[in-house]
Each structure stands twice: as C-alpha cells, then as structure tokens.
Amino acid sequence: MMMNHSNHYSSERMAAHEYLPSALPFVLLILLYAAAAILSSRRYGRTWPLSRFTLWLLGILAAAAAVIGPLAEQAHRNFEAHMAAHLLLGMLAPLLLVLSAPLTLALRVFNTGTSRRISRILKGSYFRFLSHPVTASILNIGGLWLLYCTSIYSLMQDYLLVHLIVHVHIFLSGYVFTASMIYIDPTPHRTGYILRTVVMVTALAGHGILAKYLYANPPAGVPAAQAEAGSLLMYYGGDGIHIILILLLCLQWYRSARPRVVCGKKTSRIALGDQEVV
C-alpha cells in the first residue's frame, strides 16, 4: 500500500512538472508587470495601485488555467470543460486584464520616444476600426458563432495549429471587446455611451442566443448531455460576467455625467469616455 501511494504521488509530481514549460510565459507576464509597477512607482514617486496588480495576477491565472493544466486537458474531451475554459480565456481573463490598465503602465515606464510611437500606432486608422465597438463585437460574438456552427470546433480538436489559432482569437477578441466597452487605458478613438450600450446589449443577446442554440444543436461529436451542461454554463456564466461589464459601463457613465461643485458653483461634467472636463 505504501508503494502504491508513493507511485501515485510521484506520478502527480511528474504531471505537475510537465506543465512548467507552458506556464513560463504566464509567469514571465506576471513578473514583467510587477517590475513595471515598481519602476513606475520609483519614477513618479507614487505607488502603482496594488489592486491593479492583483487584477493582472488573477487575469493571467485565469488565462493560464484555460490553456494548461487539468481543465485544459479535460476541454479536449468534455464540452462542459471546454466551455469553462472559454469563459475563463475569452471573458473573465480579458475583463480582469483590461481593469489592470496594462497600456497605462507601459506608457509610464517606456521612454518618451517609444511611448510616442505606441500612441501614433493606437491613433491610426487600423486601430480605429479594430477598437470600434461594432467591429469588436462582431469579432468576439461572431467568432463564437463561426466556431460552434461550422467544422472549426471539430478541427481544433484534431489539429494543434487550429487549436492555437482559436484560443488566441478567443482571448484577443474578448480583450478588444471588453476594452471597447469600458475605457480604462488611454483610448484615442472614443465612442459615446449610448452607442456602446446598444452594441453591448446586442452582443450579450447574441451570446445568450448562441448558448440556447447549442443546447439543442450541439457541435458534431458532442454528446447531448455534455452539450446541455456546457450550454447552461455558457449562458449563466456568461451572464454573470456580462453583469459586471454592464455595471462598470453604467458607473463610468454616471461619473461622467453627474454634477460637480467647483468654487461653490454647480457645473456639469462633459463625458469624454472616462475623462472629465469641467
């Protein structure tokens, strides 16, 4: 019995070691953010918020859990596990990372020349198109419809390259969509709150409709029981994250529009995304 337990724990330790090479990029991202936060604090004499580092840490861990480890392995065989990984990689991780303001931190630690080059790129027409809420929602929600309603889902289970492309797209499209809805980092191409609200509600409806569709029409090769469980997780788990996103958007809208007292006079705040001008 002692020998069996020893072999069991040894195999568990070996399995854990197999994840280390894949985990290194995520560890590196955490260390880079921490180093940048320290450099920013020393350069400007003001401590970078610990809450933002915590959000970055949790976001990286959420993304890592979706692509490496037991959940990622189960996702190849179980649709419910796949959907859990999708929620982590495409929704929760992007939300947490956007809230950690990585671009703001990067612009604070890069030299002036590099920061200006980054700003010029972000002001370009390509990023204007990509960061528009309509474009971002099509890439995000439309990409999910394409994934589950075509043969792409089956192909990603059989081909590593397709698997990697799909996961990269899910994360990036989720990040761009989230960043186009709530402005945390500097955003040169800002859109109004009404447009963002309409696009968000439409995108959320598209996500919910897809979950209901998959409940009754699972992708090829997915058992009905797994499809039902995965679709329910997609529907209710997605709603939970969407509620947070809606609350954040409403909070920014309220803060930008509420009256403000300056020198004993009540003035209005003109909404410029998350910036305010008296």
N, C-alpha and C positions, 0 to 999 in steps of 0.2 A: 504494500500500500504506500509506504514512504517513497519507494522508487517511482511509482506512478505519479504521485503528487509532484515529485521533483521534475519528472519529464514534462508534466503539464505546465508548471511554472516556467521551465526553461523554454518551452515552445512559445509561451506567451511573450517572454522577453525577446526572443528572436523575432517574433512577429512585430513587436514594437520597434525593434531596430530597423526593420525593413522600411518603416515609414520615415525614418530620419532624413534620407536624401531628398525626398519630396517635400519635407517640412522646412528645409533650409531656406528656400525663398521667402516663406512666410515669416520665419524668424528674422531674416535679414530686413524685411519691411518694417517689422516692429522696432528693431534696433536703429534703423535709419530715421524713423520718426522720432524716437527718443533722443537721438543725437541732435537732430534738427531742433527739437524743442529746447534742449539745453543751450545750443548755440544761439537761438533766438532770444532766450532769457538773458544770456550774458551780453548780447549785443545791444539790446534795447532796455535793459535794466528792469524788465517787467516779466514776471514768470508766466510762461505759457500755461494756459489752464490745464490742470490735471484731468478735468472732466473730458477734455478733447482727446488727451492721450488714452484715457480709458475707453472712449468710444472707438478710437482707432484699433486698440488692442482687441476689443470684443468683435469688431468688424472683421479683422484679419483672422481671428479664431473661427468665426462663423464661416468664412470662405474656405478656410483650411479644412474644417470638418466636412464640408460638402465634397471635397475632391480627394482627400486622403483619409485613411483610417477605416474603421468598420462600417460607417454609414455609406461611404463611397463604394465599398465593396458590395454591400447589400443592394445598392442602387442599380447595379448591373443585372440583378436577378429579381428584384422586387419593385413594383411600380410605386408602392407607398413610400418606400425608402428613397426612390428616385425623386418623388415629389417633395419629400422633406429636404433633400439636398437642393432641389430647385428653389425652395423658399429661402433657404439659408444663403445660397450663392446669388440668386437673382433679385432678392427683395430685402432681406434683413441686413446682409453684409453691405450692400450699396447704401442703405439708409444710414447705418452707423458710420460708414466711412465718409459720406458726404457731411454729416454733422461734425466730424472731426476736423473739417476745414484744412485738408492737406495742401491745397493750392496756396492758401493764405500763408501757411507755414513755409512752403517752398519759396515763395516770393520774398519772405522776410530773411531767409538765410542765403539765397543766391546773391551774387554780386549784382551791381546795378545793370551792367550790360546784359547779363543773362536774363534778369527779370524783365528788362525791356523787350528782349527778343521773344520771350514767352508771351508777354502782353500783346505784341504785334500779331503773333500767331493766333491767339484767342480772339482778337478783333477781326480776323479775316473772314471772308465770305463762307469758307468751308465750315468753320465752327459756328457761324451764324445759322447756317442751315441745319447742322447736326444738333445744335443745342436748342432749336426751336421745339416747344412742347409737342406740336403736332408730329414732327419728324421723330422725336424721341419716343413718343407713344406708339407710333407705327413700328419702329424698330423693336420695341420691347414687346408689346402685346401681339403685334402682327407676326413677330418672330416665333412666339409660342404657338400660335395657330398653325404656322407653317411646320413647326417641329412635330406637333402631335397629329396633324391631319394629313401628313404625307408620309413617305417612307423614310424620312430623315431619322425618326426615332429608332427604327429598326437598324438603320445603317450605323448609328452611333454606338449601338451595342456590339457591332461586329468589326468596326474599323476604328483604330486608335486616333487617326488623324481627324475623322469626322467627330469623334467624341471630344477631342480637344477644342476643335473649332466651335462646337455647340456650347461648350462650357464657357469659353472666352466670350462668345456673343451674349450668352445669358447674363454674365456678370457686367460686361461693359454697357449693354443696353439698359440693364437695371440701374446702373450708376448714372448714366446720362439722363434717363427718365427722371430719377429722383432729383438730380441736380437742376433739371429744367423746371421742376415744380417748386422747390424751396431754394432760395438763394442764400447760401452760407458763404461760399467763396466769392471772390470778385467775378462778376458776370457782365461782360461788356454789352451783350445783346439781351436786354431785359424785355420781358413781355408783361402785360398787365395782369392783375389778379383775376379779373373776370375770365379772360382767355384761359389762364392756367386752370381755373376751377372747372370750366366747361370741359377742357381736354382731360383733366384728371377723372372727372365723373364718367366720361365716355370710356376712358381706358379701363377704369375699375369695372364698369359694366361688361366690357369685352372680356376681362379676366374671369369674371364670375360666370358669364355665359359659356366660356370655354370649359370651365370646371364642370358645369352641368352637362355639356355635350359629351365630355369624356366619361362621365358617369354612365351614360347609356351607349356610348360608341367608343370603346377603348381602342388604343393603337393596336396594330396587328401583333399577335403573340402575347398580349397581356391578358391574364385570366380576369374574368368578370369580378371576382371578389377583390382582387388587387386594384382593379380599375375603380371600383366603388370607394374603397378605402382611400386610395390616392386622390381621387377627385374631391372627396369630402375634406381631406387635409388641405388641398389646394384652395378650396372655396373658403373654408373658415379660417385657415391660417393666413391666407392672403388678405381676407377682410381685416384681421387683427392688425397687420402691418399697414394696410391702407388707412385704417382709422387714425393711426399715429401720424401718417403723412398728411391727412386732411386736417388734423388738429394743429400741426405745425404751420401749414399754409394759412389757416384761419388766424392763428396767433400773429403771424407776420403781417397779415392784412390789417388786423385790429391795431397793432402797434404803429403801423404806418399812417393810419387814418385818425387815431384818437386825438382830441385837442391837447394842447400843451401850453403851460403857463410860462411866459418869458417876461421878466421885469414887470410882473404884476398884470400883464395883458394876456388874454387867452388868444392863442394863434392856432393855426391848423398845420398839420404835417402833410407835406406833399409826398405821396407814395412814389418811391423810386426803388422798387424791389425791397431790399432790406435796408436801404439807405433812407435817411430822413433829412429834409431840408425845411427849415422854418420859413 
